[in-house]
Amino acid sequence: MSKDSQILKLNAISDSLSSGAMLKAKLILNGLHPAEIARLLESSPTRQRRLIWEMLDHSFDGEVLLEVGEEVRNNLMESMDDASLLAATKGLDIDDLADLLDELPETLVTQALQGMDYQYRTRLEAVMNYNEDTAGGLMNTDTITIRPDVTLDVVLKYLRLKKEIPKNTDNIIVVDQYNHFLGTLSVTNLLCADPEKTVSESMNKNYISINSDALANEVVNIFEDRDLVSAPVVDKNNILLGRITIDDVVDVIREESESAVLNMAGLTDEEDIFAPVLPSARRRAIWLGLNLITALIASGVISLFQDTIEKVVALAVLMPIVASMGGIAGSQTLTLVIRGIALGNISSANSKSLLIKELLVGLLNSLLWACVIGVLSSYWFDNYLIGVVIGIAMVANLVFAALSGVLIPIIFKKIGMDPALGGGVILTTITDVIGFFSFLALGTFFLL
């Protein structure tokens, strides 16, 4: 559903609820896809959200719960009784069910597992043994496997007996008698090749497999680089465990992009946009407090040169320029490096080259704009020394900004933190402190 369509439907439902036309609102709601329902729930204020949830046909509760953010999901699940929660687990793909069970109380998880047949439960437990941010956690064990020594005609008959295949099946996985992954047979080859040919003659023996311990961002890169629709997942012994499909990868891409943007502002991608005021204020207060500390540090640097500022008022006028230019330059480098880390383009082997390159870029830009602001400041205040001071300070701050923009996310990555989380705050602190200190210290030296 497009943004405009979502807004129109949300407005239509709101109008219907306001006017008491509950039947009309219910008809609109239950004609939507679970993903569309999830977006409408996230777009609705708390009171209206409860009404929408109560009016839904709860046949697709599980799919809707998986589509909404964690905070919204928890709030909705709190309003559901145990029977409704158990019912929501029915009919889900194994990888989706594993995600939902992680949110349920342990007693309900036990009940849900006891209600499954042995084969389904075994597959589910195999997925739940892996971290959700790994290939094993993303995979679905619902796969079709064939042996290499049968003919394509036999495979076709086998598929007709099954009557259906898992969604996003573009390849059929070929294994040996011990379930070792051997390759894939594309559906195209199966349909177009001579049916008397064997699978081994038609299969792709070089098709990539993904280790179950591979991280989610590695999986994304593999799918992007090779334009995959699905990929088999194997363990360290090359035994087939399941497969990952493109819909799961799209979810990872969306979550990572949202997380990167929100983390830079100290927010999480699971936060409810219509969460109650007090919890929202409390979460943001922590981040604002951290920003206040960094602002106090910068103010402390300025206070060291209070006498200089009183005697040379021009420094107070020009001071924000140095800090602002450093902040922008550092943010450019920081964003570039965070993106490079996310794409797997930056490693210990090339980080030194990247650092040198960014330092040189920072140096060239700083020299350019130092000359511009230096000349302008000299004419503005009729004092060439002011131009010299701000020019040198500009060079120092932009070079330090480039250095910080590269090192901060790399260090965060090495210590196991999200490179986007808090990087902007630390960078701003560094550029403010270096900018103010270098400018005011040089002003004290040259102008007093």
For each residue, the residues with C-beta under 8 A, 3 or more apart:
1: 5 6 9 32 33 35 36 39
2: 5 6
3: 6 7
4: 7 8
5: 1 2 8 9
6: 1 2 3 9 10 36 39 40 43
7: 3 4 10 11
8: 4 5 11 12
9: 1 5 6 12 13 28 32 36 40
10: 6 7 13 14 40 43 44
11: 7 8 14 15
12: 8 9 15 16 25 28
13: 9 10 16 17 25 28 29 40 52
14: 10 11 17 18 44 48
15: 11 12 18 19 21
16: 12 13 19 21 22 24 25 28
17: 13 14 20 21 22 25 48 51
18: 14 15
19: 15 16
20: 17
21: 15 16 17 24 25
22: 16 17 25 26 55
23: 26 27
24: 16 21 27 28
25: 12 13 16 17 21 22 28 29 52 55
26: 22 23 29 30 55
27: 23 24 30 31
28: 9 12 13 16 24 25 31 32
29: 13 25 26 32 37 40 52 55 56
30: 26 27 55 56 57
31: 27 28
32: 1 9 28 29 36 37 40
33: 1 36 37
34: 37 38 60 63 64 67
35: 1 38 39 63 67
36: 1 6 9 32 33 39 40
37: 29 32 33 34 40 41 52 56 60 64 67
38: 34 35 41 42 64 67 68
39: 1 6 35 36 42 43 67
40: 6 9 10 13 29 32 36 37 43 44 52
41: 37 38 44 49 52 53 64 68 72 76
42: 38 39 68 69 72 272 273 274
43: 6 10 39 40 273
44: 10 14 40 41 48 49 52 274
45: 48 49 274
46: 49 50 75 274 276
47: 50 51
48: 14 17 44 45 51 52
49: 41 44 45 46 52 53 72 274
50: 46 47 53 54 79
51: 17 47 48 54 55
52: 13 25 29 37 40 41 44 48 49 55 56
53: 41 49 50 56 76 79
54: 50 51
55: 22 25 26 29 30 51 52
56: 29 30 37 52 53 60 61 64
57: 30 60
58: 61 84 87 88
59:
60: 34 37 56 57 63 64
61: 56 58 64 65 80 84 87 88
62: 65 66 88 89 90 91 92 96 97 100
63: 34 35 60 66 67 92 96
64: 34 37 38 41 56 60 61 67 68
65: 61 62 68 73 76 77 88 100 103
66: 62 63 73 92 96 99 100
67: 34 35 37 38 39 63 64
68: 38 41 42 64 65 72 73 76
69: 42 72 73 269 270 271 272
70: 73 74 103 270
71: 74 75 270 271 272 275
72: 41 42 49 68 69 75 76 272
73: 65 66 68 69 70 76 77 103
74: 70 71 77 78 103
75: 46 71 72 78 79 272
76: 41 53 65 68 72 73 79 80
77: 65 73 74 80 85 103 104
78: 74 75
79: 50 53 75 76
80: 61 76 77 84 85 88
81: 84 85
82: 85 86 108 111
83: 86 87
84: 58 61 80 81 87 88
85: 77 80 81 82 88 89 104 108
86: 82 83 89 90 108 111 112 115
87: 58 61 83 84 90
88: 58 61 62 65 80 84 85 100
89: 62 85 86 92 97 100 101 104 112
90: 62 86 87
91: 62
92: 62 63 66 89 96 97 100
93: 96 97 140 142
94: 97 98 120 123 124 127 140 141 142 242
95: 98 99 127 137 138 139 140 248
96: 62 63 66 92 93 99 100
97: 62 89 92 93 94 100 101 124
98: 94 95 101 102 124 127 128 132 137
99: 66 95 96 102 103 132
100: 62 65 66 88 89 92 96 97 103 104
101: 89 97 98 104 109 112 124 128
102: 98 99 128 132
103: 65 70 73 74 77 99 100
104: 77 85 89 100 101 108 109 112
105: 108 109
106: 109 110
107: 110 111
108: 82 85 86 104 105 111 112
109: 101 104 105 106 112 113
110: 106 107 113 114
111: 82 86 107 108 114 115
112: 86 89 101 104 108 109 115 116
113: 109 110 116 121 124 125
114: 110 111
115: 86 111 112
116: 112 113 120 121 124
117: 120 121
118: 121 122
119: 122 123
120: 94 116 117 123 124
121: 113 116 117 118 124 125
122: 118 119 125 126
123: 94 119 120 126 127 141 142 242
124: 94 97 98 101 113 116 120 121 127 128 141
125: 113 121 122 128 129
126: 122 123 129 136 141 241 242
127: 94 95 98 123 124 130 136 137 139 140 141 242
128: 98 101 102 124 125
129: 125 126 136
130: 127 134 135 136 137 139 212 213
131: 134 136 137
132: 98 99 102 137 138
133: 137 215 216
134: 130 131 137 138 212 213 214 215 216
135: 130 138 139 210 211 212 213 214 215 216 218 219 233 244
136: 126 127 129 130 131 139 212 213 233 241
137: 95 98 127 130 131 132 133 134 216
138: 95 132 134 135 216 219 244 248 249 252
139: 95 127 130 135 136 212 233 241 242 243 244
140: 93 94 95 127 143 166 242 243 244 245 248
141: 94 123 124 126 127 241 242
142: 93 94 123 166 242
143: 140 166 173 232 240 242 243
144: 159 162 165 166 169 172 173
145: 172 173 174 175 179 240
146: 150 155 158 172 173 174 175 185 199
147: 150 174 175 176 177 199
148: 174 176 182 183 198 199 200 203
149: 198 199 200
150: 146 147 154 155 198 199
151: 154 155 195 196 197 198 199
152: 155 156 185 189 190 193 194 195 196 197 198 199 202
153: 156 157 195 196
154: 150 151 157 158
155: 146 150 151 152 158 159 172 185 190 199
156: 152 153 159 160 190 195
157: 153 154 160 161
158: 146 154 155 161 162
159: 144 155 156 162 165
160: 156 157 163
161: 157 158
162: 144 158 159 165
163: 160
164:
165: 144 159 162 169
166: 140 142 143 144 169
167: 245 247
168: 229 230 245 246 247
169: 144 165 166 172 187 230
170: 186 187 229 230
171: 184 185 186 187 204 207 229 230
172: 144 145 146 155 169 184 185 186 187 190
173: 143 144 145 146 181 184 232 240 243
174: 145 146 147 148 181 182 183 184 185 199 200 203
175: 145 146 147 178 179 180 181 182 240
176: 147 148 179 180 182
177: 147
178: 175 239
179: 145 175 176 239 240
180: 175 176 237 238 239 240
181: 173 174 175 209 232 234 238 239 240
182: 148 174 175 176 203 205
183: 148 174 203 204 205 206 207
184: 171 172 173 174 203 204 207 232
185: 146 152 155 171 172 174 189 190 199 202 203 204
186: 170 171 172 189 190 204
187: 169 170 171 172 190 191
188: 191 192
189: 152 185 186 192 193 202 203
190: 152 155 156 172 185 186 187 193 202
191: 187 188
192: 188 189
193: 152 189 190 197 202
194: 152 197
195: 151 152 153 156
196: 151 152 153
197: 151 152 193 194 201 202
198: 148 149 150 151 152 201 202
199: 146 147 148 149 150 151 152 155 174 185 202 203
200: 148 149 174 203
201: 197 198
202: 152 185 189 190 193 197 198 199
203: 148 174 182 183 184 185 189 199 200
204: 171 183 184 185 186 207
205: 182 183
206: 183
207: 171 183 184 204 232
208: 222 226 228 231
209: 181 231 232 233 234 238
210: 135 214 218 219 222 231 232 233 234 244
211: 135 214 233 234 235 236
212: 130 134 135 136 139 233 234 235 241
213: 130 134 135 136 236
214: 134 135 210 211 218 219 222
215: 133 134 135 218 219
216: 133 134 135 137 138 219 220 252 256
217: 220 221 252 256 342 344
218: 135 210 214 215 221 222 344
219: 135 138 210 214 215 216 222 223 231 244 249 252
220: 216 217 223 224 249 252 253 256
221: 217 218 224 225 343 344
222: 208 210 214 218 219 225 226 228 231
223: 219 220 226 227 228 231 244 246 249
224: 220 221 227
225: 221 222
226: 208 222 223
227: 223 224
228: 208 222 223 231 246
229: 168 170 171 245 246
230: 168 169 170 171 243 244 245 246
231: 208 209 210 219 222 223 228 243 244
232: 143 173 181 184 207 209 210 240 242 243
233: 135 136 139 209 210 211 212 240 241 242 243 244
234: 181 209 210 211 212 237 238 239 240 241
235: 211 212 238 239 241
236: 211 213
237: 180 234
238: 180 181 209 234 235
239: 178 179 180 181 234 235
240: 143 145 173 175 179 180 181 232 233 234
241: 126 136 139 141 212 233 234 235
242: 94 123 126 127 139 140 141 142 143 232 233
243: 139 140 143 173 230 231 232 233
244: 135 138 139 140 210 219 223 230 231 233 248 249
245: 140 167 168 229 230 248 249
246: 168 223 228 229 230 249 250
247: 167 168 250 251
248: 95 138 140 244 245 251 252
249: 138 219 220 223 244 245 246 252 253
250: 246 247 253 254
251: 247 248 254 255
252: 138 216 217 219 220 248 249 255 256
253: 220 249 250 256 257
254: 250 251 257 258
255: 251 252 258 259 269
256: 216 217 220 252 253 259 260 342
257: 253 254 260 261
258: 254 255 261 262 269
259: 255 256 262 263 268 269 418 420
260: 256 257 263 264 338 342 420
261: 257 258 264 265 420
262: 258 259 265 267 268 269 271
263: 259 260 266 267 268 418 420 421 422
264: 260 261 420 421 423 424
265: 261 262 287 424
266: 263 284 286 287 290 421 422 425
267: 262 263 271 283 284 287
268: 259 262 263 271
269: 69 255 258 259 262
270: 69 70 71
271: 69 71 262 267 268 275 280 283
272: 42 69 71 72 75 275
273: 42 43
274: 42 44 45 46 49
275: 71 271 272 279 280
276: 46 279 280
277: 280 281
278: 281 282
279: 275 276 282 283
280: 271 275 276 277 283 284
281: 277 278 284 285
282: 278 279 285 286
283: 267 271 279 280 286 287
284: 266 267 280 281 287 288
285: 281 282 288 289
286: 266 282 283 289 290
287: 265 266 267 283 284 290 291 425
288: 284 285 291 292
289: 285 286 292 293
290: 266 286 287 293 294 422 425
291: 287 288 294 295 425
292: 288 289 295 296
293: 289 290 296 297
294: 290 291 297 298 425 426 428 429 432
295: 291 292 298 299 432
296: 292 293 299 300
297: 293 294 300 301 429 432 433
298: 294 295 301 302 323 429 432 433 436
299: 295 296 302 303
300: 296 297 303 304
301: 297 298 304 305 432 433 436 437 440
302: 298 299 305 306 309 319 436 440
303: 299 300 306
304: 300 301 437 440
305: 301 302 308 309 315 440 441 443 444
306: 302 303 309 310
307: 310 311
308: 305 311 312 315 440 443 444 447 448
309: 302 305 306 312 313 315 316 440
310: 306 307 313
311: 307 308 447 448
312: 308 309 315 386 443 447 448
313: 309 310 316 317
314: 317 318 377 380 381 383 386
315: 305 308 309 312 318 319 386 389 439 440 443 447
316: 309 313 319
317: 313 314
318: 314 315 321 322 373 377 386 390 439
319: 302 315 316 322 323 435 436 439 440
320: 323 324
321: 318 324 325 373 390 394
322: 318 319 325 326 390 393 394 397 435 436 438 439
323: 298 319 320 326 327 397 431 432 435 436
324: 320 321 327 328
325: 321 322 328 329 369 394 397 398 435
326: 322 323 329 330 397 398 400 401 431 432 434 435
327: 323 324 330 331 401 427 428 431 432
328: 324 325 331 332
329: 325 326 332 333 362 365 366 398 401 402 405 431
330: 326 327 333 334 401 402 404 405 427 428 430 431
331: 327 328 334 335 405 424 427
332: 328 329 335 336 405
333: 329 330 336 337 358 361 362 401 402 404 405 406
334: 330 331 337 338 404 405 408 409 423 424 427
335: 331 332 338 339
336: 332 333 339 340 358 405
337: 333 334 340 341 346 354 358 405 406 409 410 419
338: 260 334 335 341 342 409 419 420 423
339: 335 336 342 343
340: 336 337 343 345 346 354
341: 337 338 344 345 346 409 410 413 419
342: 217 256 260 338 339 419
343: 221 339 340
344: 217 218 221 341 347
345: 340 341 350
346: 337 340 341 350 351 354 410
347: 344 350 351
348: 351
349:
350: 345 346 347 353 354
351: 346 347 348 354 355 406 410
352: 355 356
353: 350 356 357
354: 337 340 346 350 351 357 358 406
355: 351 352 358 359 403 406 407
356: 352 353 359 360
357: 353 354 360 361
358: 333 336 337 354 355 361 362 402 403 405 406
359: 355 356 362 363 399 402 403
360: 356 357 363 364
361: 333 357 358 364 365 402
362: 329 333 358 359 365 366 398 399 401 402 403
363: 359 360 366 367 395 398 399 402
364: 360 361 367 368
365: 329 361 362 368 369 398
366: 329 362 363 369 370 394 395 396 397 398 399
367: 363 364 370 371 395
368: 364 365 371 372
369: 325 365 366 372 373 394 398
370: 366 367 373 374 390 391 392 394 395
371: 367 368 374 375 391
372: 368 369 375 376
373: 318 321 369 370 376 377 387 390 391 394
374: 370 371 377 378 387 388 390 391 394
375: 371 372 378 379 387
376: 372 373 379 380 387
377: 314 318 373 374 380 381 386 387 390
378: 374 375 381 382 383 384 386 387
379: 375 376 382
380: 314 376 377
381: 314 377 378 386
382: 378 379
383: 314 378 386 387 447
384: 378 387 388
385: 388 389 446 447
386: 312 314 315 318 377 378 381 383 389 390 443 447
387: 373 374 375 376 377 378 383 384 390 391
388: 374 384 385 391 392 446
389: 315 385 386 392 393 439 442 443 446 447
390: 318 321 322 370 373 374 377 386 387 393 394 439
391: 370 371 373 374 387 388 394 395
392: 370 388 389 395 396 438 442
393: 322 389 390 396 397 435 438 439 442
394: 321 322 325 366 369 370 373 374 390 391 397 398
395: 363 366 367 370 391 392 398 399
396: 366 392 393 399 400 434 438
397: 322 323 325 326 366 393 394 400 401 431 434 435 438 439
398: 325 326 329 362 363 365 366 369 394 395 401 402
399: 359 362 363 366 395 396 402 403
400: 326 396 397 403 404 430 431 434
401: 326 327 329 330 333 362 397 398 404 405 427 430 431 434
402: 329 330 333 358 359 361 362 363 398 399 405 406
403: 355 358 359 362 399 400 406 407
404: 330 333 334 400 401 407 408 426 427 430 431
405: 329 330 331 332 333 334 336 337 358 401 402 408 409 427
406: 333 337 351 354 355 358 402 403 409 410
407: 355 403 404 410 411
408: 334 404 405 411 412 419 423 426 427
409: 334 337 338 341 405 406 412 413 419 420 423
410: 337 341 346 351 406 407 413 414 419
411: 407 408 414 415
412: 408 409 415 417 418 419 421 422 423
413: 341 409 410 416 417 419
414: 410 411
415: 411 412
416: 413
417: 412 413 421 422
418: 259 263 412 421
419: 337 338 341 342 408 409 410 412 413 423
420: 259 260 261 263 264 338 409 423
421: 263 264 266 412 417 418
422: 263 266 290 412 417 425 426
423: 264 334 338 408 409 412 419 420 426 427
424: 264 265 331 334 427 428
425: 266 287 290 291 294 422 428 429
426: 294 404 408 422 423 429 430
427: 327 330 331 334 401 404 405 408 423 424 430 431
428: 294 327 330 424 425 431 432
429: 294 297 298 425 426 432 433
430: 330 400 401 404 426 427 433 434
431: 323 326 327 329 330 397 400 401 404 427 428 434 435
432: 294 295 297 298 301 323 326 327 428 429 435 436
433: 297 298 301 429 430 436 437
434: 326 396 397 400 401 430 431 437 438
435: 319 322 323 325 326 393 397 431 432 438 439
436: 298 301 302 319 322 323 432 433 439 440
437: 301 304 433 434 440 441
438: 322 392 393 396 397 434 435 441 442
439: 315 318 319 322 389 390 393 397 435 436 442 443
440: 301 302 304 305 308 309 315 319 436 437 443 444
441: 305 437 438 444 445
442: 389 392 393 438 439 445 446
443: 305 308 312 315 386 389 439 440 446 447 448
444: 305 308 440 441 447 448
445: 441 442 448
446: 385 388 389 442 443
447: 308 311 312 315 383 385 386 389 443 444
448: 308 311 312 443 444 445
